[in-house]
Amino acid sequence: MGVQTYTYTFVVKGTQLTGSAKSANGDGAIQEGKVENGTVHFVENMNYQGQALKITYTGTVVSADEIKFSRDVAGQGGESFTAKRSK
């Protein structure tokens, strides 16, 4: 899918993670989210060109401003990236 720019909005209550993911491909709710012991997990269900895609994220909290993520796109592979808090 090439280079992508996402904006994530995270809401954490205890160990529960909710929020949203926004990209040029659309907006989606964060589902199945959990934060525990510095690890972040969530799912983004995206509709891409008429195809349902389940994107599974796993991240490690590096600091209050940075999370290192890897993601798997519908079991077909994925990539790693770093999410940084916007200022």
Beta strands, then each sheet from edge to edge (+ up, - down):
strand 1: 7-13
strand 2: 16-23
strand 3: 26-36
strand 4: 39-48
strand 5: 51-63
strand 6: 66-73
strand 7: 78-84
sheet 1: 1+ 2- 3+ 4- 5+ 6- 7+
end
